[in-house]
């Protein structure tokens, strides 16, 4: 099976004389795998996510995503790579409040140069899949937290990314909305989407992930695989 993520001796130092915030770390994530990244605050979870997303570069080692050595890419190439190959979902949604739901979802496709009609068709497909078609012309501020997170997931998937990254995707939601988003992530994984989920919520990790790692002080302390995602 092809690896979508491969870290080889990857480390990140924010202080050249200090202990690394992460690593050195060797880690491979296979196509179709759902990986939960857990650990206490300050353990390196966000640093790992930033390296995989190309938002930060390792101090040493290599980071390969979808067959591309992203640590070697310049800023322009990295931005294009993220738009085309990586979908990102955040705790606080990061939607544009002055755009409708449909326009928020279409935007990444249009930024990659997709024809307007093609982007609209893909957005319609995702809204139907995620049960938010009735909100197409609404603005995000009028939606519940769970509905906004579904819009954020649709936006992240519009370019059919090789990898979906989710950073505390239920952290800002109430219990019912968090359950809905959890079920959505389970369905995406069952459909073959490669997923990396950063979370403090072990119940979310158990429900959604086929594999869970724990970071402590920037090092890998636990790596376990689930028998199956329910």
Wavefront OBJ file of the C-alpha trace (Angstrom):
o trace
v 0.000 0.000 0.000
v 1.274 3.472 -0.890
v 2.328 5.816 1.899
v 0.643 9.218 1.731
v 2.852 10.618 4.508
v 6.461 9.741 5.245
v 8.593 11.504 7.836
v 12.238 10.427 7.891
v 14.224 11.747 10.826
v 12.047 14.866 10.829
v 12.680 17.287 13.685
v 11.662 20.853 14.430
v 13.519 23.222 16.731
v 12.251 26.707 17.453
v 15.376 27.400 19.517
v 18.557 26.128 17.859
v 20.166 25.418 21.220
v 17.098 23.849 22.805
v 15.307 20.523 22.823
v 13.334 19.863 19.608
v 9.612 20.633 19.767
v 9.241 17.486 17.675
v 11.419 14.524 16.832
v 13.539 13.334 15.345
v 10.583 11.310 14.156
v 10.113 8.502 11.647
v 6.475 8.033 10.680
v 4.607 6.578 7.700
v 0.854 6.865 7.085
v -0.590 4.598 4.414
v -3.206 5.492 1.835
v -6.678 5.040 3.317
v -5.438 5.076 6.899
v -7.093 7.214 9.579
v -4.456 8.334 12.070
v -5.295 10.011 15.383
v -2.492 12.084 16.912
v -2.877 12.454 20.676
v -0.822 13.711 23.581
v -0.757 16.427 26.247
v -0.542 20.126 25.442
v 2.946 21.012 24.241
v 3.689 17.441 23.132
v 4.291 18.366 19.483
v 0.891 17.575 17.950
v 0.461 20.973 16.284
v 4.082 20.984 15.141
v 3.571 17.612 13.462
v 0.408 18.822 11.744
v 2.167 21.978 10.544
v 5.046 19.971 9.061
v 2.689 17.611 7.224
v 0.607 20.544 5.957
v 3.691 22.377 4.738
v 2.917 25.293 7.050
v 6.322 24.853 8.653
v 9.612 23.243 7.579
v 11.636 20.727 9.547
v 14.939 21.804 11.033
v 16.281 18.449 9.901
v 15.037 15.353 8.115
v 12.533 14.902 5.286
v 8.764 15.279 4.963
v 7.105 13.583 1.991
v 3.369 13.958 1.308
v 1.580 12.341 -1.640
v 4.944 11.523 -3.203
v 6.311 15.082 -2.946
v 9.248 16.186 -0.769
v 7.399 19.201 0.564
v 10.289 20.336 2.763
v 12.139 21.180 -0.480
v 9.363 23.290 -1.988
v 9.374 27.080 -2.081
v 6.494 29.097 -0.648
v 4.617 29.478 -3.955
v 4.901 25.768 -4.774
v 3.893 24.852 -1.219
v 0.783 27.016 -1.363
v -0.255 25.393 -4.625
v 0.479 21.916 -3.252
v -1.705 22.570 -0.208
v -4.596 23.812 -2.341
v -4.447 20.821 -4.668
v -3.438 17.890 -2.460
v -4.316 18.666 1.183
v -7.663 19.469 2.786
v -7.670 21.096 6.214
v -10.412 21.307 8.834
v -9.938 23.526 11.877
v -11.465 23.745 15.353
v -13.038 27.153 14.656
v -14.095 26.424 11.050
v -12.192 29.342 9.360
v -15.069 30.002 6.976
v -15.474 33.359 5.229
v -18.548 34.980 6.763
v -19.201 37.277 3.792
v -19.503 34.325 1.377
v -22.436 31.927 1.164
v -22.024 28.276 2.036
v -21.809 27.317 -1.637
v -19.221 30.027 -2.343
v -17.105 28.975 0.631
v -17.027 25.408 -0.666
v -16.277 26.408 -4.260
v -13.474 28.808 -3.387
v -10.515 26.348 -3.149
v -11.464 24.821 -6.509
v -11.599 28.237 -8.136
v -8.222 29.142 -6.620
v -6.679 26.116 -8.337
v -8.092 27.259 -11.687
v -11.098 24.955 -11.947
v -13.842 26.144 -14.287
v -16.716 27.807 -12.438
v -19.238 25.226 -13.655
v -17.015 22.328 -12.597
v -16.403 23.881 -9.160
v -20.138 24.450 -8.703
v -20.946 20.852 -9.654
v -18.404 19.502 -7.161
v -19.754 21.792 -4.434
v -23.301 20.613 -5.149
v -22.144 16.985 -4.934
v -20.507 17.560 -1.549
v -23.417 19.523 -0.119
v -25.714 16.645 -1.047
v -23.295 14.092 0.444
v -22.956 16.028 3.713
v -26.618 16.970 4.049
v -26.211 20.744 3.792
v -27.783 21.472 0.383
v -30.591 23.454 2.020
v -27.978 25.886 3.368
v -26.311 26.583 0.004
v -27.389 30.237 -0.095
v -27.073 30.856 3.642
v -24.155 32.588 5.317
v -22.024 30.664 7.840
v -22.946 32.920 10.755
v -26.562 31.726 10.537
v -25.637 28.045 10.915
v -25.068 25.892 13.981
v -21.536 24.827 14.895
v -22.079 21.329 13.522
v -23.434 22.688 10.247
v -20.492 25.059 9.896
v -18.071 22.198 10.446
v -19.814 20.222 7.695
v -19.325 23.212 5.388
v -15.651 23.294 6.397
v -15.298 19.581 5.605
v -16.953 20.061 2.218
v -14.579 22.935 1.444
v -11.609 20.755 2.460
v -12.754 17.952 0.135
v -13.653 20.036 -2.920
v -10.309 19.420 -4.672
v -10.364 15.669 -3.889
v -7.265 15.875 -1.667
v -4.917 12.968 -1.122
v -4.926 13.855 2.574
v -7.454 15.389 4.970
v -6.045 17.015 8.111
v -8.405 17.750 11.002
v -7.204 19.832 13.956
v -9.497 19.355 16.996
v -12.535 19.253 14.649
v -15.054 18.802 17.475
v -13.323 21.038 20.031
v -15.678 24.003 19.545
v -18.886 21.965 19.253
v -21.577 20.922 21.674
v -22.091 17.212 22.367
v -24.735 16.610 19.685
v -22.854 18.490 16.968
v -19.606 16.785 17.958
v -21.309 13.406 17.558
v -22.502 14.367 14.065
v -19.003 15.414 12.987
v -17.535 12.246 14.473
v -19.947 10.143 12.408
v -19.020 12.156 9.327
v -15.305 11.465 9.851
v -16.055 7.754 10.281
v -17.942 7.712 6.974
v -15.130 9.553 5.167
v -12.621 7.002 6.453
v -14.850 4.111 5.404
v -14.973 5.690 1.950
v -11.190 5.493 1.692
v -10.178 9.043 2.617
v -6.721 9.249 4.191
v -7.154 11.211 7.403
v -4.921 12.646 10.121
v -6.839 13.785 13.177
v -5.239 15.801 15.986
v -7.337 15.546 19.137
v -7.343 15.560 22.932
v -10.568 13.518 22.812
v -9.744 9.835 23.122
v -13.376 8.867 22.462
v -13.129 10.656 19.108
v -9.843 8.909 18.342
v -11.310 5.488 19.195
v -14.388 6.108 17.054
v -12.669 7.496 13.958
v -9.123 6.187 13.760
v -7.673 2.933 12.510
v -4.408 3.889 14.212
v -3.537 6.125 17.163
v -0.183 7.588 18.071
v 0.700 9.509 21.207
v 3.368 12.168 21.396
v 5.113 13.103 24.640
v 7.743 15.853 24.650
v 7.972 15.685 20.876
v 8.658 11.959 20.760
v 6.525 9.007 19.744
v 5.520 7.170 22.926
v 2.679 4.977 21.655
v 1.580 3.584 18.280
v -1.461 1.308 18.277
v -3.825 -0.002 15.614
v -7.534 -0.635 15.974
v -9.025 -3.886 14.717
v -11.652 -1.934 12.802
v -13.427 1.376 12.789
v -17.039 0.693 13.685
l 1 2 3 4 5 6 7 8 9 10 11 12 13 14 15 16 17 18 19 20 21 22 23 24 25 26 27 28 29 30 31 32 33 34 35 36 37 38 39 40 41 42 43 44 45 46 47 48 49 50 51 52 53 54 55 56 57 58 59 60 61 62 63 64 65 66 67 68 69 70 71 72 73 74 75 76 77 78 79 80 81 82 83 84 85 86 87 88 89 90 91 92 93 94 95 96 97 98 99 100 101 102 103 104 105 106 107 108 109 110 111 112 113 114 115 116 117 118 119 120 121 122 123 124 125 126 127 128 129 130 131 132 133 134 135 136 137 138 139 140 141 142 143 144 145 146 147 148 149 150 151 152 153 154 155 156 157 158 159 160 161 162 163 164 165 166 167 168 169 170 171 172 173 174 175 176 177 178 179 180 181 182 183 184 185 186 187 188 189 190 191 192 193 194 195 196 197 198 199 200 201 202 203 204 205 206 207 208 209 210 211 212 213 214 215 216 217 218 219 220 221 222 223 224 225 226 227 228 229 230
